[in-house]
């Protein structure tokens, strides 16, 4: 099978520097995994991107010209012109090389991606985010009417898109390399927050909850929202709460293994929550608000706790109960989301679309 993956906002990565969790790591694992199974994978991405065993087409897409999406509210993208030019170049390359691919799979949460790829067939768009931006929702709906296939990353995410008027009844499961994550049967006394430092992830809430529970906490992840970090997170850092920065996956996995629990006090409906699977693979239970796809990943009372949304008192109480969680059960639960299962699901869909089904 010849697969063209579209993700122009992928930053330069290699095996050691792929950050944990998120669409970037998922795409790298998906692309490398498909290539390892004998598929010909072509990646159309920002200049400098690279994935082991995958051909990358450099169309001169300077990653410095693109800015992160504003999550949680609609906002005009300051890089809209650059986005439209980038996806137009990608669409033109795909049209000119139509005989070189069987299916196009796009992983970009950008209206221009849906618009530019609309004339091509077959095209899949994976919805890595919730329908937060009306412009993206409108573009996705138009793509569906033109024949594109939409795939959510969780059933919760699929329901959100359907409620927004874009019917989505296909879920492509995410996956992690469970075998590459060291399992710890004992853990340690400290808590962990892992993920991008931004308001919707709730890092400040994690610090407050850990402090109230009498535990130390380590925060790890890239600063996605600098203003939020400076105003809401940095003032809370002290001896019992430290920021470790953005860690490479092997380093974070080791930190997960020596943590008592992963705290995810999310302030939005998490589309999936890959870091929750990674933590459970290390044997580490997860304490999270019961929002979005996290409800599908954490077995309440068995591999962690699903707490009523925004109830910080209940969140602190759940932290105090983590000693009763069987870490082996966490590892077993994580094995429901392996890379092999993710690749199997993608291959089945690609084969159906290539046959015209």
N, C-alpha and C positions, 0 to 999 in steps of 0.2 A: 504494500500500500504506500502511496506517495501522499504525504500530509504536509500542508503548508500551515504553520502556526504563525499567527499575527499577534504581536504584543510589542508595539514600538516604544513603550515606556520601560521596558526591561533595562536595568542598568548593568554595567559591566560586572560579570560574576565569574567565579570559578568554583571548583569543588570545595575549597576551604572557606570561601567568603560568602557563600549563599546564606542569606539570613534565614533564621527559622520562621516558620509560619508564613502566611500571606501568599498572594497570588504569584509573586516572583519565584519563591521557592517551589511552589507547586508546578509552575510552568517548566522550570528547569528539570525537576524530577520527571514530569510527564514527557518532555522532549527526549531526555536521555533514555528513559525507559522504553519508549517506542522505538528509538534507534537500536537499542540493545535487542529488541525482538525482531529485528530485520527490516523494519520499515524505513523508507527514505523520508527523513524529516528535514524540512526547510524552515528556518526561522527568519521571519521578517521583523526586525527589531531595531532599536536605537543603535547607532554606531558604537562599537566597542563591546556589544553583547556577545557572549559565547557560552555554549553548552557542549559538554563532552559528546563527541560522536555525531554532532548535528551541523549541517551546513547553514551558515548565517549569511544572509544577503545584506550587504551594506549599501543602503540607498542614500547615505549622507545625512541621516536623521540625527542631528546633534542633540543629545539628551539634555544639554544645558538650556535648550529652548523650551523645554516642557516643565510645567509646574504640577505639583500634586493637586488632585481634586479636593475641593472643599467638602468635607463630609458632614452630614447632618443638616444641611440647608442648601437650597438652590443658590447658585451664584454664577455670574458670567465668568467664563474662563478667560484669564488674561492671555492665555496662549492659544486661543481658539483658531486664529489664522495659521499658526504653526501646526496645530493638530490637523486641520483640514488639508494643508499641503502634504503633511506626512502620510495621511491615509490615502490621499489621491495618488501619491507616488507608489504606495503599496498596491493599490487596486490596479494601477496601470501595469505594474510589473506582473501581477498575477494574470491579468488579461493577456499580456504578451507571451506568457509562458503557460498558457492553458493546457498544453499537452504534458506538462511536467508535474501535475498534481491531480489527485483524485478527490480531495476534499480540503476545504479551507476551514480552519478552526481559529476563531478570534477570541482573544482574552483581554479586550480593552473596554473599560467603562467610559466611553467617550461617544457622544452623538455622531461625530464625523466617521467613526469606525463603522457604525451601522449604516450610515448613508453611503459611504464610498464603496462598501462591499456588496451593496444591495443587488447590482446586476449579475453577480457571480453565482454559480451553482456547482455543487452544493456547498452551503456555508453554515457553520455552527457558531453561535455566540454563547460563550459561557458567562453567566451573570454572577460575577464575583462579589457584587455589592447589591444592596437593597435598592428599590426604585426611589431614590432620594431626589434626583434631579428631573424635573418635568421635561426638560429638553431631551434627556436620554430616554425617558419613557416613551416620548413621542417617536423618537428615531427607532427604538426597538420595535414598537408596534408597526411602524411602516415596513421594517425589515421582515417581520413575520408575514405581513400581507403580501410581500414580494416573494415569499417562499423560504426565507431563512428558518433555521431550527434554533430555538432557544433552549438552553439547559441551565437549570439552577444548580447550586452546590449543596442545597439541603431542601427538604420538603418545606421547612419554614420559609425559606427564601422563595421557593416556588409559589407558595400561597400569597406572599406579599406582592409578587409581580402580577399574579392573577387578579388580586384585589385592586391593583392599580390599573387594570384594564388590559394587561398583556398576558394572555393565557399562557401559562407555563406548566406543563405536566410531565416534564422530563427532568430527572436528576442524574447528574454524573457525579459519582462519589469522589471526594478528594481522598488522598492517601499519603501515608508517610512510610519511610523505610524503617519499620519497627525493629528490624534486625540490627540496624546501625545505632540504635539508641540503647546504651547500657542500662540494664535493669538493676535497681537497688531495692533490696528487701527491707531495708531499715530506714533509709532517709536520714533526716537530721532535724534539728530543732527549729531552724529558720524557715520563714515563708518566702515565696517568690512571686513577683509580678513579671510577666514576660509579654512583650508586644510593643507596638509603636506607642510612643508617648504622645497621646492626643486625648482630647476631652472624652470622646465616645468610649475609650477603653477604661476610663476610671482609675488612673494611677494614683491620684490624690486620695480617692476613697480607699484604695488598697492600703496605703500608708496609715490612714486614720484607723482602719479596722484592725490592722496588725497591732498597732500601738495599744488600742483598747483591749485587745486580747492578750497583751503582755508578751508579744513575740517580736523578734527582729525580722526585718524584711529586706530583700534585695530586689531592686528594679533593674530589668535588662531589656533593652530594645532601642531602636533609633528614635531620636527626637523628631517627630513628624510635625508637631506644632510648637515652634520655639516660644511663642508668646505664652502658651498654656504652661509649658515647662517652667518658665521664669516666674510666672505669677502664681501658679497653683501647686506645682510640684516641688520646685527647688526650696521654697521656704520651709517645707516639711521635712527635708532631709536632715538627718542628725546621726548620732551614734547608733541608733537602733533602726535606721532606714538609710540605705546607701544606694546610689545609682552606679551600676557597673558598666553602663554604656551599651552599645550595640555589639553583641557577641556573635562569633562564628558558631555555626551549628554544633560542632563537637564540644565547644566550651560551654554552650548553654545546656546541652544534654547532660554534661557532667554536673552542672549546677542544679539541674532539675533533680538528678538522682540523690543529691544530698539535701534536698528541701523537704519540709514537712508537708507542704501543700502549695499548689498554684492558685493564686487569687485572681479572679476575673470579674470584678464588679462593673460589668459593661453598662454603658448608658445608652445603648442603642440595640436594635435587634441584629445581633451578630449573624451574618450570612452563613458562616460555618464555624470557624474557630479551630484552625489547624493546630495551634499551640496547645489546646486542651488535649488533643490526641497524643501529641508528642510528650506531654507531661505524664499522661497515664501510661504510655509505653515505658517510661522510666520508673514506673511504679508509684508515681506521685499523684495523690488525689487532687481534685479540682473543686474549689468553692467558687460558685458563680451565681449571678442573678439569672433567673430562668427566662432568658430572652433568646429569640431566634434559634439558629441551628444548634446552639449549645445544649438545648433541651434534648436533642437527638444524640449527643455525644457523651453526656455524663449520666450515669445510672444513679439516680438520687438515693443516697443512703448506702450505696454499695461501692461506687468509685469516686464519691465526692458528694456534694450537696448542691441542690438547685434551690436558691433562696428567692422568696418573693421580691419582685422588682423594687429596687430603691429602698428596701427595708434594711438599713445599716445595722440595726440592733440584731436582727435575725442573722445577718451576715457574720457579725462578731460571734454570735452563739454557735454558728456552724463551724467556725474556725476552732472553737474550743472542743469540738466533737471529732476532729479529724483523726485522733488516736484510735478510733474504732473502725477505721477503714482498712480493709485488707489490700495491701499493695499488690499482691499477686492478682487480685481481681481487677485492679486497674490495668495491669499489663494485658490480661486476657481481653478486656474490653477494647483496648487499643488495637488489637489484632483484627477487629472488624473493619479497620480502615487502612489496609496495607496498600503499598504501591501496586502489587500484583492485581488486587481487586480493582483498583482504579484503572489500570491498563486494560484489563479484561473488558470493563464497561465501555471504555473509549473505543476499543477495537470492534466491539459488536456494533456500536453506532456507526462508526466509519464504514464498516462493511455493508450495512443496510443502505446508507446514503450512496455509496459507490455503485450499488446495484440499482439505484433509482427508487428504492422502497421508501 
